[in-house]
Amino acid sequence: MVRAPDGWAIPAGGTHLLQRGGDHVMFTGMNPRPEMGDVVTLTLTFEKADDVSAQIVVGAPAGTVPMSPAQP
């Protein structure tokens, strides 16, 4: 596992896939700790674009983690 303290460069209009076994985001020290199947809302912050909210399913099956836009 390698930290990416500066994040990932994503060109305008581009994408970057986050998935197990590849680039991913790990959350530690959350209180309360989410349980398997919980949905956690997070905000992705970009240097030159608007923030994007997403809902992540905790403990999703291996492979691409399902993401959907967060509801306002």
Phi and psi restraints in degrees (value plus and minus 20) as a CYANA .aco file:
   2 VAL   PHI    -147.0  -107.0
   2 VAL   PSI     111.8   151.8
   3 ARG   PHI     -93.7   -53.7
   3 ARG   PSI     129.7   169.7
   4 ALA   PHI    -144.4  -104.4
   4 ALA   PSI      52.9    92.9
   5 PRO   PHI     -80.3   -40.3
   5 PRO   PSI     -44.6    -4.6
   6 ASP   PHI    -119.0   -79.0
   6 ASP   PSI     -13.5    26.5
   7 GLY   PHI      56.2    96.2
   7 GLY   PSI    -177.2  -137.2
   8 TRP   PHI    -142.8  -102.8
   8 TRP   PSI     119.2   159.2
   9 ALA   PHI     -97.3   -57.3
   9 ALA   PSI     102.4   142.4
  10 ILE   PHI    -143.2  -103.2
  10 ILE   PSI      94.6   134.6
  11 PRO   PHI     -85.6   -45.6
  11 PRO   PSI     136.4   176.4
  12 ALA   PHI     -72.0   -32.0
  12 ALA   PSI     109.2   149.2
  13 GLY   PHI      59.0    99.0
  13 GLY   PSI     -20.9    19.1
  14 GLY   PHI    -110.9   -70.9
  14 GLY   PSI     159.7   199.7
  15 THR   PHI    -154.7  -114.7
  15 THR   PSI     144.2   184.2
  16 HIS   PHI    -164.2  -124.2
  16 HIS   PSI      98.0   138.0
  17 LEU   PHI    -100.6   -60.6
  17 LEU   PSI     108.1   148.1
  18 LEU   PHI    -127.1   -87.1
  18 LEU   PSI     104.3   144.3
  19 GLN   PHI    -177.2  -137.2
  19 GLN   PSI     138.2   178.2
  20 ARG   PHI     -80.8   -40.8
  20 ARG   PSI     122.3   162.3
  21 GLY   PHI      63.8   103.8
  21 GLY   PSI     -28.5    11.5
  22 GLY   PHI    -152.1  -112.1
  22 GLY   PSI    -170.2  -130.2
  23 ASP   PHI     -84.3   -44.3
  23 ASP   PSI     113.4   153.4
  24 HIS   PHI    -174.8  -134.8
  24 HIS   PSI     150.8   190.8
  25 VAL   PHI    -135.4   -95.4
  25 VAL   PSI     112.0   152.0
  26 MET   PHI    -134.5   -94.5
  26 MET   PSI     114.4   154.4
  27 PHE   PHI    -132.2   -92.2
  27 PHE   PSI     108.3   148.3
  28 THR   PHI    -146.9  -106.9
  28 THR   PSI     134.7   174.7
  29 GLY   PHI      52.2    92.2
  29 GLY   PSI       0.5    40.5
  30 MET   PHI     -93.3   -53.3
  30 MET   PSI     118.5   158.5
  31 ASN   PHI    -157.0  -117.0
  31 ASN   PSI      95.0   135.0
  32 PRO   PHI     -95.8   -55.8
  32 PRO   PSI     136.9   176.9
  33 ARG   PHI     -95.4   -55.4
  33 ARG   PSI     106.8   146.8
  34 PRO   PHI     -85.0   -45.0
  34 PRO   PSI     129.1   169.1
  35 GLU   PHI    -119.3   -79.3
  35 GLU   PSI     140.1   180.1
  36 MET   PHI     -71.9   -31.9
  36 MET   PSI     109.1   149.1
  37 GLY   PHI      72.8   112.8
  37 GLY   PSI     -34.3     5.7
  38 ASP   PHI     -84.0   -44.0
  38 ASP   PSI     134.2   174.2
  39 VAL   PHI    -128.2   -88.2
  39 VAL   PSI     104.4   144.4
  40 VAL   PHI    -131.7   -91.7
  40 VAL   PSI     110.2   150.2
  41 THR   PHI    -113.0   -73.0
  41 THR   PSI     111.5   151.5
  42 LEU   PHI    -153.1  -113.1
  42 LEU   PSI     142.9   182.9
  43 THR   PHI    -138.9   -98.9
  43 THR   PSI     103.7   143.7
  44 LEU   PHI    -111.3   -71.3
  44 LEU   PSI     107.5   147.5
  45 THR   PHI    -128.2   -88.2
  45 THR   PSI     108.5   148.5
  46 PHE   PHI    -132.8   -92.8
  46 PHE   PSI     126.4   166.4
  47 GLU   PHI     -86.4   -46.4
  47 GLU   PSI     -61.0   -21.0
  48 LYS   PHI    -145.7  -105.7
  48 LYS   PSI      11.8    51.8
  49 ALA   PHI    -173.3  -133.3
  49 ALA   PSI     148.0   188.0
  50 ASP   PHI     -87.3   -47.3
  50 ASP   PSI     134.7   174.7
  51 ASP   PHI     -83.6   -43.6
  51 ASP   PSI     131.5   171.5
  52 VAL   PHI    -146.3  -106.3
  52 VAL   PSI     106.3   146.3
  53 SER   PHI    -112.8   -72.8
  53 SER   PSI     122.5   162.5
  54 ALA   PHI    -162.0  -122.0
  54 ALA   PSI     134.5   174.5
  55 GLN   PHI    -129.8   -89.8
  55 GLN   PSI     108.4   148.4
  56 ILE   PHI    -136.7   -96.7
  56 ILE   PSI     114.7   154.7
  57 VAL   PHI    -107.4   -67.4
  57 VAL   PSI     104.6   144.6
  58 VAL   PHI     -91.5   -51.5
  58 VAL   PSI     109.4   149.4
  59 GLY   PHI      53.5    93.5
  59 GLY   PSI       8.9    48.9
  60 ALA   PHI     -79.5   -39.5
  60 ALA   PSI     134.1   174.1
  61 PRO   PHI     -77.9   -37.9
  61 PRO   PSI     135.9   175.9
  62 ALA   PHI     -73.7   -33.7
  62 ALA   PSI     129.1   169.1
  63 GLY   PHI      88.0   128.0
  63 GLY   PSI    -184.0  -144.0
  64 THR   PHI     -82.9   -42.9
  64 THR   PSI     108.9   148.9
  65 VAL   PHI     -99.0   -59.0
  65 VAL   PSI     107.7   147.7
  66 PRO   PHI     -85.1   -45.1
  66 PRO   PSI     112.4   152.4
  67 MET   PHI    -147.2  -107.2
  67 MET   PSI     122.3   162.3
  68 SER   PHI    -160.3  -120.3
  68 SER   PSI     130.2   170.2
  69 PRO   PHI     -77.6   -37.6
  69 PRO   PSI     119.6   159.6
  70 ALA   PHI     -92.0   -52.0
  70 ALA   PSI     128.1   168.1
  71 GLN   PHI    -101.5   -61.5
  71 GLN   PSI     121.2   161.2
